[in-house]
Amino acid sequence: MSRYMIDSALCSGHGLCAQIAPAVYTLDADGFNMVVDVARDIPAGLEEQAEDGASACPDQAIRIFD
């Protein structure tokens, strides 16, 4: 199963990840990811969306790994 991690030091709150993959990435009221600095499982079947959302991050704050 693939996992992802968002680096809070890099995330600037653009929100592109959540626009592309809202079932994977959740934003708080300020537009920042709600889950940062913790590895989370990518839900089955949403791996491609998660990768697309990570690729869209201008800060490269999202890392996807197995």
Backbone as ProteinMPNN parsed JSONL, in Angstrom:
{"seq_chain_A": "MSRYMIDSALCSGHGLCAQIAPAVYTLDADGFNMVVDVARDIPAGLEEQAEDGASACPDQAIRIFD", "coords_chain_A": {"N_chain_A": [[0.844, -1.183, 0.0], [0.514, 2.202, -0.796], [1.78, 5.234, 0.637], [1.558, 8.611, 1.915], [3.207, 11.711, 2.737], [3.12, 14.943, 4.108], [5.092, 17.733, 4.198], [5.221, 20.071, 6.599], [6.851, 22.286, 6.784], [7.335, 22.98, 4.203], [4.871, 23.291, 2.899], [2.778, 25.721, 1.52], [0.125, 26.243, 1.424], [-1.33, 26.343, -1.0], [-3.296, 24.644, -1.989], [-3.742, 23.09, -4.254], [-3.379, 20.34, -4.338], [-5.607, 19.292, -2.963], [-7.627, 20.189, -4.618], [-7.279, 18.615, -6.833], [-7.26, 16.012, -5.801], [-9.465, 15.506, -3.772], [-10.449, 13.463, -2.16], [-8.28, 12.434, -0.974], [-6.513, 14.434, 0.052], [-7.017, 16.77, 2.602], [-8.035, 19.991, 3.499], [-7.515, 22.622, 5.925], [-9.282, 25.421, 7.438], [-7.696, 27.528, 6.688], [-6.56, 26.772, 4.344], [-4.462, 25.005, 4.393], [-2.999, 21.716, 4.483], [-4.601, 19.331, 6.532], [-3.415, 17.155, 7.718], [-0.213, 16.831, 8.522], [3.302, 16.107, 8.452], [3.087, 13.441, 9.173], [2.97, 10.097, 8.207], [0.557, 8.853, 6.015], [-1.877, 6.456, 4.93], [-2.688, 5.911, 1.524], [-5.881, 5.802, 0.248], [-7.223, 2.806, -1.153], [-7.349, 2.504, -4.653], [-7.129, 5.196, -5.127], [-4.605, 5.976, -5.708], [-3.494, 7.052, -8.081], [-4.757, 9.567, -8.255], [-3.756, 10.682, -5.908], [-1.036, 10.85, -6.535], [-1.168, 12.621, -8.701], [-2.128, 14.9, -7.389], [0.02, 15.375, -5.653], [2.028, 15.907, -7.512], [1.127, 18.319, -8.511], [1.704, 20.135, -6.569], [3.225, 23.16, -5.973], [5.228, 23.626, -4.177], [6.406, 21.244, -3.728], [5.8, 19.72, -1.477], [4.688, 17.31, -0.824], [5.253, 13.923, -0.357], [5.271, 10.766, -1.798], [5.287, 7.337, -1.114], [6.148, 3.79, -0.855]], "CA_chain_A": [[0.0, 0.0, 0.0], [1.254, 3.456, -0.862], [1.537, 6.207, 1.698], [2.028, 9.957, 1.601], [3.538, 12.578, 3.855], [3.179, 16.355, 3.748], [6.078, 18.453, 4.998], [4.61, 21.339, 7.01], [7.804, 23.37, 6.564], [7.31, 23.325, 2.783], [3.518, 23.587, 2.432], [2.393, 27.137, 1.573], [-1.329, 26.345, 1.433], [-1.914, 26.631, -2.317], [-4.518, 23.845, -2.067], [-3.895, 22.388, -5.528], [-3.486, 18.9, -4.08], [-6.988, 18.99, -2.597], [-8.481, 20.426, -5.785], [-7.111, 17.482, -7.734], [-7.551, 14.749, -5.106], [-10.136, 15.851, -2.516], [-10.676, 12.282, -1.332], [-6.999, 12.083, -0.345], [-5.955, 15.572, 0.789], [-8.037, 17.578, 3.26], [-7.5, 21.278, 3.918], [-8.153, 23.301, 7.048], [-9.946, 26.67, 7.068], [-6.698, 28.438, 6.131], [-6.083, 26.233, 3.081], [-3.324, 24.112, 4.594], [-3.366, 20.325, 4.724], [-4.917, 19.052, 7.931], [-2.51, 16.123, 8.211], [1.154, 17.116, 8.104], [4.402, 15.492, 9.188], [2.699, 12.089, 9.568], [2.706, 9.259, 7.036], [-0.826, 8.383, 5.951], [-2.175, 5.532, 3.836], [-3.51, 6.39, 0.407], [-6.987, 4.86, 0.088], [-7.161, 1.935, -2.33], [-7.99, 3.032, -5.846], [-6.901, 6.629, -5.264], [-3.169, 6.204, -5.827], [-3.204, 7.942, -9.213], [-5.185, 10.907, -7.854], [-2.798, 11.151, -4.899], [0.19, 11.215, -7.253], [-1.459, 13.834, -9.471], [-2.186, 15.994, -6.418], [1.383, 15.637, -5.191], [2.755, 16.51, -8.629], [0.639, 19.685, -8.703], [2.164, 20.994, -5.47], [4.341, 23.989, -6.406], [6.264, 23.604, -3.137], [6.883, 19.871, -3.617], [5.688, 19.397, -0.051], [4.076, 15.985, -0.654], [6.089, 12.803, -0.761], [4.544, 9.497, -1.88], [6.222, 6.212, -1.014], [5.555, 2.474, -0.543]], "C_chain_A": [[0.886, 1.242, 0.0], [0.845, 4.378, 0.277], [1.994, 7.58, 1.214], [2.354, 10.702, 2.883], [3.639, 14.003, 3.332], [4.112, 17.05, 4.732], [5.517, 19.835, 5.33], [5.547, 22.526, 6.781], [7.79, 23.841, 5.108], [5.94, 23.781, 2.289], [3.186, 25.075, 2.627], [0.886, 27.338, 1.486], [-1.949, 26.723, 0.096], [-3.219, 25.857, -2.526], [-4.723, 23.089, -3.361], [-4.051, 20.891, -5.327], [-4.935, 18.51, -3.792], [-7.963, 19.262, -3.736], [-8.448, 19.224, -6.715], [-7.534, 16.173, -7.086], [-8.219, 15.016, -3.751], [-10.418, 14.658, -1.603], [-9.406, 11.848, -0.598], [-6.527, 13.205, 0.574], [-7.076, 16.454, 1.322], [-7.395, 18.861, 3.783], [-8.239, 21.826, 5.126], [-8.75, 24.623, 6.552], [-8.993, 27.675, 6.424], [-6.11, 27.946, 4.811], [-4.862, 25.332, 3.184], [-3.828, 22.687, 4.825], [-3.568, 20.084, 6.214], [-3.958, 18.028, 8.534], [-1.126, 16.413, 7.656], [2.139, 16.39, 9.005], [4.075, 14.111, 9.758], [2.429, 11.298, 8.297], [1.286, 8.722, 7.121], [-0.982, 7.433, 4.772], [-2.992, 6.238, 2.76], [-4.626, 5.375, 0.217], [-6.863, 4.069, -1.224], [-7.942, 2.55, -3.482], [-7.755, 4.516, -6.082], [-5.419, 6.98, -5.422], [-2.834, 7.194, -6.945], [-3.604, 9.382, -8.885], [-4.2, 11.494, -6.854], [-1.502, 11.606, -5.563], [-0.012, 12.489, -8.066], [-1.506, 15.058, -8.548], [-0.809, 16.373, -5.908], [2.192, 16.332, -6.274], [2.359, 17.97, -8.848], [1.141, 20.656, -7.634], [3.372, 21.824, -5.908], [5.502, 23.997, -5.411], [6.926, 22.238, -2.997], [6.892, 19.407, -2.158], [5.142, 18.006, 0.21], [5.007, 14.92, -1.194], [5.232, 11.536, -0.727], [5.558, 8.357, -1.893], [5.467, 4.937, -0.698], [5.926, 2.059, 0.86]], "O_chain_A": [[1.885, 1.308, 0.717], [-0.266, 4.31, 0.801], [2.723, 7.693, 0.229], [1.855, 10.378, 3.961], [4.175, 14.243, 2.25], [3.935, 16.959, 5.947], [5.357, 20.672, 4.442], [5.084, 23.653, 6.603], [8.187, 24.968, 4.815], [5.857, 24.577, 1.354], [3.294, 25.613, 3.729], [0.413, 28.475, 1.475], [-2.998, 27.365, 0.068], [-4.142, 26.358, -3.168], [-5.783, 22.495, -3.557], [-4.782, 20.241, -6.074], [-5.429, 17.512, -4.318], [-9.017, 18.631, -3.81], [-9.461, 18.859, -7.312], [-8.107, 15.311, -7.752], [-7.615, 14.781, -2.704], [-10.606, 14.832, -0.399], [-9.455, 10.998, 0.291], [-6.181, 12.965, 1.731], [-7.978, 16.84, 0.578], [-6.346, 18.825, 4.426], [-9.419, 21.545, 5.335], [-8.716, 24.901, 5.353], [-9.428, 28.569, 5.699], [-5.263, 28.615, 4.221], [-4.291, 24.94, 2.166], [-4.945, 22.482, 5.302], [-2.804, 20.572, 7.046], [-3.72, 18.041, 9.742], [-0.888, 16.26, 6.458], [1.848, 16.097, 10.165], [4.71, 13.664, 10.712], [1.732, 11.78, 7.404], [0.862, 8.206, 8.155], [-0.313, 7.578, 3.749], [-3.868, 7.052, 3.053], [-4.345, 4.19, 0.039], [-6.454, 4.602, -2.255], [-9.052, 3.05, -3.304], [-8.14, 5.043, -7.126], [-5.03, 8.14, -5.286], [-1.986, 8.069, -6.771], [-2.869, 10.315, -9.205], [-3.848, 12.671, -6.942], [-0.938, 12.634, -5.19], [0.874, 13.342, -8.116], [-0.985, 16.12, -8.889], [-0.504, 17.555, -5.749], [2.961, 17.248, -5.982], [3.17, 18.768, -9.319], [1.011, 21.87, -7.79], [4.432, 21.264, -6.186], [6.629, 24.338, -5.771], [7.887, 22.082, -2.244], [7.847, 18.795, -1.681], [5.132, 17.559, 1.357], [5.486, 14.998, -2.325], [4.547, 11.271, 0.261], [6.564, 8.415, -2.6], [4.296, 4.977, -0.32], [5.528, 0.986, 1.312]]}, "name": "protein", "num_of_chains": 1, "seq": "MSRYMIDSALCSGHGLCAQIAPAVYTLDADGFNMVVDVARDIPAGLEEQAEDGASACPDQAIRIFD"}
